[in-house]
Amino acid sequence: MLMTIALILLVLWALGVFAFKVTAGVIHLLLIVAIVVGLIQLFRGRRTV
């Protein structure tokens, strides 16, 4: 779930950078959120029961 959110945020960031010329702050905010979510997913990992 978190990895999906990170992937979506990275895609939105890339679209903002290359296609829409969105405000720089918004683009970097999306990138930071995507990285944080990815790191959370990496450190938590998949827990098996």
CHARMM internal coordinates of N, CA and C (Angstrom, degrees):
IC EDIT
DIST 1 N 1 CA 1.4542
DIST 1 CA 1 C 1.5371
ANGL 1 N 1 CA 1 C 110.67
DIST 1 C 2 N 1.3183
ANGL 1 CA 1 C 2 N 115.88
DIHE 1 N 1 CA 1 C 2 N -49.65
DIST 2 N 2 CA 1.4602
ANGL 1 C 2 N 2 CA 118.85
DIHE 1 CA 1 C 2 N 2 CA -178.89
DIST 2 CA 2 C 1.5254
ANGL 2 N 2 CA 2 C 111.56
DIHE 1 C 2 N 2 CA 2 C -66.79
DIST 2 C 3 N 1.3292
ANGL 2 CA 2 C 3 N 116.00
DIHE 2 N 2 CA 2 C 3 N -35.36
DIST 3 N 3 CA 1.4558
ANGL 2 C 3 N 3 CA 119.12
DIHE 2 CA 2 C 3 N 3 CA 179.56
DIST 3 CA 3 C 1.5322
ANGL 3 N 3 CA 3 C 110.27
DIHE 2 C 3 N 3 CA 3 C -66.59
DIST 3 C 4 N 1.3157
ANGL 3 CA 3 C 4 N 117.11
DIHE 3 N 3 CA 3 C 4 N -35.26
DIST 4 N 4 CA 1.4688
ANGL 3 C 4 N 4 CA 121.24
DIHE 3 CA 3 C 4 N 4 CA 176.91
DIST 4 CA 4 C 1.5213
ANGL 4 N 4 CA 4 C 110.16
DIHE 3 C 4 N 4 CA 4 C -63.91
DIST 4 C 5 N 1.3179
ANGL 4 CA 4 C 5 N 116.64
DIHE 4 N 4 CA 4 C 5 N -43.56
DIST 5 N 5 CA 1.4626
ANGL 4 C 5 N 5 CA 120.80
DIHE 4 CA 4 C 5 N 5 CA 178.44
DIST 5 CA 5 C 1.5249
ANGL 5 N 5 CA 5 C 110.17
DIHE 4 C 5 N 5 CA 5 C -62.71
DIST 5 C 6 N 1.3390
ANGL 5 CA 5 C 6 N 116.91
DIHE 5 N 5 CA 5 C 6 N -42.64
DIST 6 N 6 CA 1.4618
ANGL 5 C 6 N 6 CA 120.59
DIHE 5 CA 5 C 6 N 6 CA 178.95
DIST 6 CA 6 C 1.5231
ANGL 6 N 6 CA 6 C 110.79
DIHE 5 C 6 N 6 CA 6 C -62.16
DIST 6 C 7 N 1.3280
ANGL 6 CA 6 C 7 N 116.38
DIHE 6 N 6 CA 6 C 7 N -41.86
DIST 7 N 7 CA 1.4605
ANGL 6 C 7 N 7 CA 120.38
DIHE 6 CA 6 C 7 N 7 CA 179.13
DIST 7 CA 7 C 1.5240
ANGL 7 N 7 CA 7 C 111.35
DIHE 6 C 7 N 7 CA 7 C -63.89
DIST 7 C 8 N 1.3159
ANGL 7 CA 7 C 8 N 117.25
DIHE 7 N 7 CA 7 C 8 N -43.38
DIST 8 N 8 CA 1.4687
ANGL 7 C 8 N 8 CA 121.11
DIHE 7 CA 7 C 8 N 8 CA 178.70
DIST 8 CA 8 C 1.5266
ANGL 8 N 8 CA 8 C 110.49
DIHE 7 C 8 N 8 CA 8 C -62.35
DIST 8 C 9 N 1.3207
ANGL 8 CA 8 C 9 N 116.78
DIHE 8 N 8 CA 8 C 9 N -43.01
DIST 9 N 9 CA 1.4654
ANGL 8 C 9 N 9 CA 120.30
DIHE 8 CA 8 C 9 N 9 CA 179.68
DIST 9 CA 9 C 1.5267
ANGL 9 N 9 CA 9 C 111.38
DIHE 8 C 9 N 9 CA 9 C -65.24
DIST 9 C 10 N 1.3227
ANGL 9 CA 9 C 10 N 117.29
DIHE 9 N 9 CA 9 C 10 N -37.99
DIST 10 N 10 CA 1.4623
ANGL 9 C 10 N 10 CA 119.51
DIHE 9 CA 9 C 10 N 10 CA 177.29
DIST 10 CA 10 C 1.5219
ANGL 10 N 10 CA 10 C 111.75
DIHE 9 C 10 N 10 CA 10 C -66.16
DIST 10 C 11 N 1.3249
ANGL 10 CA 10 C 11 N 116.80
DIHE 10 N 10 CA 10 C 11 N -38.77
DIST 11 N 11 CA 1.4700
ANGL 10 C 11 N 11 CA 120.37
DIHE 10 CA 10 C 11 N 11 CA 177.48
DIST 11 CA 11 C 1.5258
ANGL 11 N 11 CA 11 C 110.04
DIHE 10 C 11 N 11 CA 11 C -65.08
DIST 11 C 12 N 1.3220
ANGL 11 CA 11 C 12 N 117.24
DIHE 11 N 11 CA 11 C 12 N -43.25
DIST 12 N 12 CA 1.4652
ANGL 11 C 12 N 12 CA 120.31
DIHE 11 CA 11 C 12 N 12 CA 178.18
DIST 12 CA 12 C 1.5246
ANGL 12 N 12 CA 12 C 110.64
DIHE 11 C 12 N 12 CA 12 C -62.91
DIST 12 C 13 N 1.3299
ANGL 12 CA 12 C 13 N 116.45
DIHE 12 N 12 CA 12 C 13 N -39.02
DIST 13 N 13 CA 1.4623
ANGL 12 C 13 N 13 CA 120.00
DIHE 12 CA 12 C 13 N 13 CA 177.31
DIST 13 CA 13 C 1.5242
ANGL 13 N 13 CA 13 C 110.94
DIHE 12 C 13 N 13 CA 13 C -62.23
DIST 13 C 14 N 1.3350
ANGL 13 CA 13 C 14 N 116.12
DIHE 13 N 13 CA 13 C 14 N -45.73
DIST 14 N 14 CA 1.4619
ANGL 13 C 14 N 14 CA 119.93
DIHE 13 CA 13 C 14 N 14 CA -179.52
DIST 14 CA 14 C 1.5327
ANGL 14 N 14 CA 14 C 110.84
DIHE 13 C 14 N 14 CA 14 C -63.21
DIST 14 C 15 N 1.3282
ANGL 14 CA 14 C 15 N 117.39
DIHE 14 N 14 CA 14 C 15 N -41.58
DIST 15 N 15 CA 1.4605
ANGL 14 C 15 N 15 CA 120.40
DIHE 14 CA 14 C 15 N 15 CA 176.75
DIST 15 CA 15 C 1.5237
ANGL 15 N 15 CA 15 C 111.12
DIHE 14 C 15 N 15 CA 15 C -61.20
DIST 15 C 16 N 1.3203
ANGL 15 CA 15 C 16 N 115.84
DIHE 15 N 15 CA 15 C 16 N -41.53
DIST 16 N 16 CA 1.4560
ANGL 15 C 16 N 16 CA 119.65
DIHE 15 CA 15 C 16 N 16 CA 179.16
DIST 16 CA 16 C 1.5101
ANGL 16 N 16 CA 16 C 112.96
DIHE 15 C 16 N 16 CA 16 C -63.97
DIST 16 C 17 N 1.3221
ANGL 16 CA 16 C 17 N 116.19
DIHE 16 N 16 CA 16 C 17 N -38.65
DIST 17 N 17 CA 1.4573
ANGL 16 C 17 N 17 CA 120.43
DIHE 16 CA 16 C 17 N 17 CA -179.23
DIST 17 CA 17 C 1.5244
ANGL 17 N 17 CA 17 C 111.22
DIHE 16 C 17 N 17 CA 17 C -70.38
DIST 17 C 18 N 1.3274
ANGL 17 CA 17 C 18 N 116.69
DIHE 17 N 17 CA 17 C 18 N -46.35
DIST 18 N 18 CA 1.4579
ANGL 17 C 18 N 18 CA 120.26
DIHE 17 CA 17 C 18 N 18 CA -170.00
DIST 18 CA 18 C 1.5229
ANGL 18 N 18 CA 18 C 114.66
DIHE 17 C 18 N 18 CA 18 C -95.54
DIST 18 C 19 N 1.3268
ANGL 18 CA 18 C 19 N 118.84
DIHE 18 N 18 CA 18 C 19 N -24.13
DIST 19 N 19 CA 1.4580
ANGL 18 C 19 N 19 CA 119.19
DIHE 18 CA 18 C 19 N 19 CA -171.26
DIST 19 CA 19 C 1.5265
ANGL 19 N 19 CA 19 C 113.56
DIHE 18 C 19 N 19 CA 19 C -113.61
DIST 19 C 20 N 1.2969
ANGL 19 CA 19 C 20 N 118.36
DIHE 19 N 19 CA 19 C 20 N -44.70
DIST 20 N 20 CA 1.4639
ANGL 19 C 20 N 20 CA 119.82
DIHE 19 CA 19 C 20 N 20 CA -166.39
DIST 20 CA 20 C 1.5156
ANGL 20 N 20 CA 20 C 115.10
DIHE 19 C 20 N 20 CA 20 C -105.53
DIST 20 C 21 N 1.3147
ANGL 20 CA 20 C 21 N 118.65
DIHE 20 N 20 CA 20 C 21 N -12.73
DIST 21 N 21 CA 1.4667
ANGL 20 C 21 N 21 CA 121.60
DIHE 20 CA 20 C 21 N 21 CA -178.52
DIST 21 CA 21 C 1.5304
ANGL 21 N 21 CA 21 C 111.53
DIHE 20 C 21 N 21 CA 21 C 54.23
DIST 21 C 22 N 1.3287
ANGL 21 CA 21 C 22 N 114.86
DIHE 21 N 21 CA 21 C 22 N 48.80
DIST 22 N 22 CA 1.4655
ANGL 21 C 22 N 22 CA 121.83
DIHE 21 CA 21 C 22 N 22 CA 179.66
DIST 22 CA 22 C 1.5285
ANGL 22 N 22 CA 22 C 108.24
DIHE 21 C 22 N 22 CA 22 C -70.40
DIST 22 C 23 N 1.2890
ANGL 22 CA 22 C 23 N 116.29
DIHE 22 N 22 CA 22 C 23 N 160.12
DIST 23 N 23 CA 1.4581
ANGL 22 C 23 N 23 CA 121.51
DIHE 22 CA 22 C 23 N 23 CA 178.85
DIST 23 CA 23 C 1.5281
ANGL 23 N 23 CA 23 C 110.47
DIHE 22 C 23 N 23 CA 23 C -51.20
DIST 23 C 24 N 1.2942
ANGL 23 CA 23 C 24 N 116.54
DIHE 23 N 23 CA 23 C 24 N 136.13
DIST 24 N 24 CA 1.4619
ANGL 23 C 24 N 24 CA 121.68
DIHE 23 CA 23 C 24 N 24 CA -174.66
DIST 24 CA 24 C 1.5291
ANGL 24 N 24 CA 24 C 112.31
DIHE 23 C 24 N 24 CA 24 C -58.02
DIST 24 C 25 N 1.3036
ANGL 24 CA 24 C 25 N 118.28
DIHE 24 N 24 CA 24 C 25 N -36.80
DIST 25 N 25 CA 1.4585
ANGL 24 C 25 N 25 CA 121.08
DIHE 24 CA 24 C 25 N 25 CA -179.77
DIST 25 CA 25 C 1.5127
ANGL 25 N 25 CA 25 C 112.41
DIHE 24 C 25 N 25 CA 25 C -62.59
DIST 25 C 26 N 1.3221
ANGL 25 CA 25 C 26 N 117.49
DIHE 25 N 25 CA 25 C 26 N -40.54
DIST 26 N 26 CA 1.4599
ANGL 25 C 26 N 26 CA 121.64
DIHE 25 CA 25 C 26 N 26 CA -179.85
DIST 26 CA 26 C 1.5252
ANGL 26 N 26 CA 26 C 110.16
DIHE 25 C 26 N 26 CA 26 C -66.88
DIST 26 C 27 N 1.3183
ANGL 26 CA 26 C 27 N 116.87
DIHE 26 N 26 CA 26 C 27 N -41.51
DIST 27 N 27 CA 1.4609
ANGL 26 C 27 N 27 CA 120.83
DIHE 26 CA 26 C 27 N 27 CA 179.96
DIST 27 CA 27 C 1.5300
ANGL 27 N 27 CA 27 C 110.36
DIHE 26 C 27 N 27 CA 27 C -61.93
DIST 27 C 28 N 1.3159
ANGL 27 CA 27 C 28 N 116.61
DIHE 27 N 27 CA 27 C 28 N -46.66
DIST 28 N 28 CA 1.4558
ANGL 27 C 28 N 28 CA 119.31
DIHE 27 CA 27 C 28 N 28 CA -178.58
DIST 28 CA 28 C 1.5295
ANGL 28 N 28 CA 28 C 111.57
DIHE 27 C 28 N 28 CA 28 C -70.11
DIST 28 C 29 N 1.3097
ANGL 28 CA 28 C 29 N 117.24
DIHE 28 N 28 CA 28 C 29 N -32.64
DIST 29 N 29 CA 1.4583
ANGL 28 C 29 N 29 CA 120.17
DIHE 28 CA 28 C 29 N 29 CA 175.80
DIST 29 CA 29 C 1.5229
ANGL 29 N 29 CA 29 C 110.47
DIHE 28 C 29 N 29 CA 29 C -62.85
DIST 29 C 30 N 1.3318
ANGL 29 CA 29 C 30 N 117.51
DIHE 29 N 29 CA 29 C 30 N -44.16
DIST 30 N 30 CA 1.4629
ANGL 29 C 30 N 30 CA 120.98
DIHE 29 CA 29 C 30 N 30 CA 177.48
DIST 30 CA 30 C 1.5227
ANGL 30 N 30 CA 30 C 110.75
DIHE 29 C 30 N 30 CA 30 C -61.76
DIST 30 C 31 N 1.3108
ANGL 30 CA 30 C 31 N 117.23
DIHE 30 N 30 CA 30 C 31 N -41.02
DIST 31 N 31 CA 1.4555
ANGL 30 C 31 N 31 CA 121.03
DIHE 30 CA 30 C 31 N 31 CA 179.44
DIST 31 CA 31 C 1.5208
ANGL 31 N 31 CA 31 C 111.20
DIHE 30 C 31 N 31 CA 31 C -63.68
DIST 31 C 32 N 1.3161
ANGL 31 CA 31 C 32 N 117.34
DIHE 31 N 31 CA 31 C 32 N -44.67
DIST 32 N 32 CA 1.4624
ANGL 31 C 32 N 32 CA 121.35
DIHE 31 CA 31 C 32 N 32 CA -179.99
DIST 32 CA 32 C 1.5205
ANGL 32 N 32 CA 32 C 110.86
DIHE 31 C 32 N 32 CA 32 C -63.45
DIST 32 C 33 N 1.3264
ANGL 32 CA 32 C 33 N 117.13
DIHE 32 N 32 CA 32 C 33 N -43.50
DIST 33 N 33 CA 1.4691
ANGL 32 C 33 N 33 CA 120.72
DIHE 32 CA 32 C 33 N 33 CA 178.99
DIST 33 CA 33 C 1.5222
ANGL 33 N 33 CA 33 C 110.21
DIHE 32 C 33 N 33 CA 33 C -63.01
DIST 33 C 34 N 1.3298
ANGL 33 CA 33 C 34 N 117.43
DIHE 33 N 33 CA 33 C 34 N -42.31
DIST 34 N 34 CA 1.4651
ANGL 33 C 34 N 34 CA 121.08
DIHE 33 CA 33 C 34 N 34 CA 179.39
DIST 34 CA 34 C 1.5249
ANGL 34 N 34 CA 34 C 111.09
DIHE 33 C 34 N 34 CA 34 C -62.64
DIST 34 C 35 N 1.3223
ANGL 34 CA 34 C 35 N 117.19
DIHE 34 N 34 CA 34 C 35 N -41.57
DIST 35 N 35 CA 1.4614
ANGL 34 C 35 N 35 CA 120.62
DIHE 34 CA 34 C 35 N 35 CA 179.46
DIST 35 CA 35 C 1.5255
ANGL 35 N 35 CA 35 C 110.68
DIHE 34 C 35 N 35 CA 35 C -66.18
DIST 35 C 36 N 1.3236
ANGL 35 CA 35 C 36 N 117.37
DIHE 35 N 35 CA 35 C 36 N -42.98
DIST 36 N 36 CA 1.4644
ANGL 35 C 36 N 36 CA 121.13
DIHE 35 CA 35 C 36 N 36 CA 179.95
DIST 36 CA 36 C 1.5292
ANGL 36 N 36 CA 36 C 110.34
DIHE 35 C 36 N 36 CA 36 C -62.66
DIST 36 C 37 N 1.3170
ANGL 36 CA 36 C 37 N 116.88
DIHE 36 N 36 CA 36 C 37 N -45.36
DIST 37 N 37 CA 1.4618
ANGL 36 C 37 N 37 CA 120.24
DIHE 36 CA 36 C 37 N 37 CA 179.55
DIST 37 CA 37 C 1.5273
ANGL 37 N 37 CA 37 C 110.44
DIHE 36 C 37 N 37 CA 37 C -63.07
DIST 37 C 38 N 1.3258
ANGL 37 CA 37 C 38 N 117.16
DIHE 37 N 37 CA 37 C 38 N -41.60
DIST 38 N 38 CA 1.4602
ANGL 37 C 38 N 38 CA 120.84
DIHE 37 CA 37 C 38 N 38 CA 177.22
DIST 38 CA 38 C 1.5208
ANGL 38 N 38 CA 38 C 111.98
DIHE 37 C 38 N 38 CA 38 C -61.89
DIST 38 C 39 N 1.3343
ANGL 38 CA 38 C 39 N 117.12
DIHE 38 N 38 CA 38 C 39 N -42.11
DIST 39 N 39 CA 1.4601
ANGL 38 C 39 N 39 CA 120.45
DIHE 38 CA 38 C 39 N 39 CA 178.64
DIST 39 CA 39 C 1.5256
ANGL 39 N 39 CA 39 C 111.91
DIHE 38 C 39 N 39 CA 39 C -66.26
DIST 39 C 40 N 1.3164
ANGL 39 CA 39 C 40 N 116.69
DIHE 39 N 39 CA 39 C 40 N -39.03
DIST 40 N 40 CA 1.4693
ANGL 39 C 40 N 40 CA 120.06
DIHE 39 CA 39 C 40 N 40 CA 176.75
DIST 40 CA 40 C 1.5201
ANGL 40 N 40 CA 40 C 109.51
DIHE 39 C 40 N 40 CA 40 C -60.55
DIST 40 C 41 N 1.3167
ANGL 40 CA 40 C 41 N 116.68
DIHE 40 N 40 CA 40 C 41 N -44.82
DIST 41 N 41 CA 1.4575
ANGL 40 C 41 N 41 CA 121.18
DIHE 40 CA 40 C 41 N 41 CA 179.04
DIST 41 CA 41 C 1.5322
ANGL 41 N 41 CA 41 C 110.50
DIHE 40 C 41 N 41 CA 41 C -62.76
DIST 41 C 42 N 1.3069
ANGL 41 CA 41 C 42 N 116.81
DIHE 41 N 41 CA 41 C 42 N -41.13
DIST 42 N 42 CA 1.4599
ANGL 41 C 42 N 42 CA 121.10
DIHE 41 CA 41 C 42 N 42 CA -179.02
DIST 42 CA 42 C 1.5258
ANGL 42 N 42 CA 42 C 111.18
DIHE 41 C 42 N 42 CA 42 C -63.75
DIST 42 C 43 N 1.3326
ANGL 42 CA 42 C 43 N 117.26
DIHE 42 N 42 CA 42 C 43 N -45.41
DIST 43 N 43 CA 1.4546
ANGL 42 C 43 N 43 CA 120.51
DIHE 42 CA 42 C 43 N 43 CA -176.99
DIST 43 CA 43 C 1.5206
ANGL 43 N 43 CA 43 C 112.92
DIHE 42 C 43 N 43 CA 43 C -75.25
DIST 43 C 44 N 1.3223
ANGL 43 CA 43 C 44 N 117.70
DIHE 43 N 43 CA 43 C 44 N -32.72
DIST 44 N 44 CA 1.4564
ANGL 43 C 44 N 44 CA 120.62
DIHE 43 CA 43 C 44 N 44 CA 178.66
DIST 44 CA 44 C 1.5128
ANGL 44 N 44 CA 44 C 110.63
DIHE 43 C 44 N 44 CA 44 C -76.37
DIST 44 C 45 N 1.3233
ANGL 44 CA 44 C 45 N 116.25
DIHE 44 N 44 CA 44 C 45 N -40.87
DIST 45 N 45 CA 1.4583
ANGL 44 C 45 N 45 CA 120.19
DIHE 44 CA 44 C 45 N 45 CA 179.83
DIST 45 CA 45 C 1.5237
ANGL 45 N 45 CA 45 C 111.56
DIHE 44 C 45 N 45 CA 45 C 64.94
DIST 45 C 46 N 1.3178
ANGL 45 CA 45 C 46 N 114.58
DIHE 45 N 45 CA 45 C 46 N -175.37
DIST 46 N 46 CA 1.4699
ANGL 45 C 46 N 46 CA 119.32
DIHE 45 CA 45 C 46 N 46 CA 176.66
DIST 46 CA 46 C 1.5219
ANGL 46 N 46 CA 46 C 108.31
DIHE 45 C 46 N 46 CA 46 C -92.12
DIST 46 C 47 N 1.3149
ANGL 46 CA 46 C 47 N 114.98
DIHE 46 N 46 CA 46 C 47 N 128.51
DIST 47 N 47 CA 1.4473
ANGL 46 C 47 N 47 CA 119.63
DIHE 46 CA 46 C 47 N 47 CA 179.47
DIST 47 CA 47 C 1.5229
ANGL 47 N 47 CA 47 C 108.82
DIHE 46 C 47 N 47 CA 47 C -99.08
DIST 47 C 48 N 1.3051
ANGL 47 CA 47 C 48 N 115.56
DIHE 47 N 47 CA 47 C 48 N 128.91
DIST 48 N 48 CA 1.4571
ANGL 47 C 48 N 48 CA 119.50
DIHE 47 CA 47 C 48 N 48 CA 178.28
DIST 48 CA 48 C 1.5166
ANGL 48 N 48 CA 48 C 109.03
DIHE 47 C 48 N 48 CA 48 C -99.83
DIST 48 C 49 N 1.3087
ANGL 48 CA 48 C 49 N 114.87
DIHE 48 N 48 CA 48 C 49 N 149.87
DIST 49 N 49 CA 1.4616
ANGL 48 C 49 N 49 CA 119.69
DIHE 48 CA 48 C 49 N 49 CA -176.84
DIST 49 CA 49 C 1.5052
ANGL 49 N 49 CA 49 C 110.30
DIHE 48 C 49 N 49 CA 49 C -88.96
END
COOR INIT
IC SEED 1 N 1 CA 1 C
IC BUILD
